[in-house]
């Protein structure tokens, strides 16, 4: 199973801590972690997964000239900029978004449009309709443990 973990490159300390824990939990279950190969949440999930012997694949937006986070097990160089978000989402069996940024929002939207996979949001944006009602779709959770449980379809 492959789970994409998305989040801002400029993350808060809480987002970094959550992402690291998500990486630890996924690796502990033998899940391959996919991420955007940047800093912030992406680097933190890689650190967490690698600390537990996990496999982390970075789907890079650039041409690979910059080495990227050292914690990645392997890099997929796309040279597609933010369009790489579609590759990341379509390669995943589930998506966990930690925190919120425009890029993260696009990944959540792409995952919802794809359909058929769990989309979990930990501390990220909540999307509402014109009347202020939550738009159905992403599952909002409060802890890394709950995010992983929901993404993997484990009973509560």
N, C-alpha and C positions, 0 to 999 in steps of 0.2 A: 504494500500500500504506500502511496505517496501523498503527503499533505503539504500544500503550499501555505507558508506563513508569510503574511504580508504586513507591512507597516511602514511608518515614516523613517526616512534616513536621518532626520533630525528628531530623535525621540526623546521623551521625558525620561527621567530616572525610573519612574514607575513602569513605563512602557518597556524599557530595557529589561527590568527585572521580570516582568511578565513574559516577555519573549524568551528570555533565557530559560525560565521554568518550563514553558511550552516545549522548547527544544529538548530539555532533559526528559520530559514525560513521553514525548513522541519516540525518542531514541530508545527509551526504556521498554517500549512496546514493539521495537523492531521496525518502526515506520521510517521510510526515507523522507527527509525534509527537503522541500524545494523552497527557494527564496530568491529575491531579486538581486542578490550579490552586492548590496551596498552596505552602508553603515547603519547605525541606529538599531531598529528592530531586526533588520536582516542580519547584521553581524551578531547581535545578541542571541538570536535563535540558533545560529551556527555554532556559537560558543557553547550553548547549552547542550545541543545535540552531540557535538564532538566530545564534550566532557563525559558523556556516557557511551562513547564508542559508536555513535550514530553516523549515518551517511547523509551528507548535505550537498545538494546540487544547487549551484548558483546560476540562475538564468539571467545573463548579463545584458544590459541595454547597449553596451558600448562595443568597441572593436577588440577588446581584450588587452590593449596596450598597458593599462594600469593593472597591476596584479590583483586588485580586489582583496577582500578579507582573507586572511591566512587560514581561517578556520574552515573554509569550504573544502569538501572532499574532491569536488570536480566542478568545472565551469562549462556552461553552455554559452558560447559567444553568439549573440544575435545581430549586433550592430543595428538594432531596430529602434533604439530609444525606448520611449514608453510603450510602443506597440508590443514590446516583449511581454507586457502584462497578459496579453491574450495567450501567448505560448505557455506562460507560467500557469495560468488558470486551467487551460485545456490539458495540461500534463498531470493535473492533480485529481485525486479521488475525493478530496475535501479541501476547503479553504478556511484558514483561521486568520482573521484580521486583528492585529493588535494595535490599538490606537487609531489615529485618523490623519490622513493627508489627502491631497487631491489624487495622487497616484494610488493610494490605498482604496479610496472611494471608487476609482475606476476598476480596480481588481474585484471589489465586492460586486459592482454592477455587472461586470463580465461574467462572474461566477453565477449570479442570479439569472442572467440571460441564457447561460449555458443550460442550467437546470439539471436536475437529477443528482446533484451532489450536495452534501451539507455545507452551508456557509455560516460560519460562526464569527461573531464580532465581540471582542474583549476590549471594553473601554473605548470603543470607537464611536463614530458618528451614528446618530439615529436619523433615519430618513422619514419625513412626514409628508402627507399629501397636502393639498391646498386648504384643507380644513384643520390641519394640525394633527390628524390621526396618523399613527405609525403605519408605514407601508409594510405589508406582510412580506416575509421572506427570510432575511437573515435572522439567525437566532442570537440574541444578545445574552451574554453571560458575564459573571462577575469575577471568576477566578481562572487561572490557567488550568487547573484540574478539571473544572467544568467544561472549558473550551475543548480540551482534548477528548473528554468523555463524549461530548455531543458530536464532535467531528468524526470520531471513530464508531459512533452508533452504539456505544456501550450503555447498558442500563444504568439508571440513576439510583 
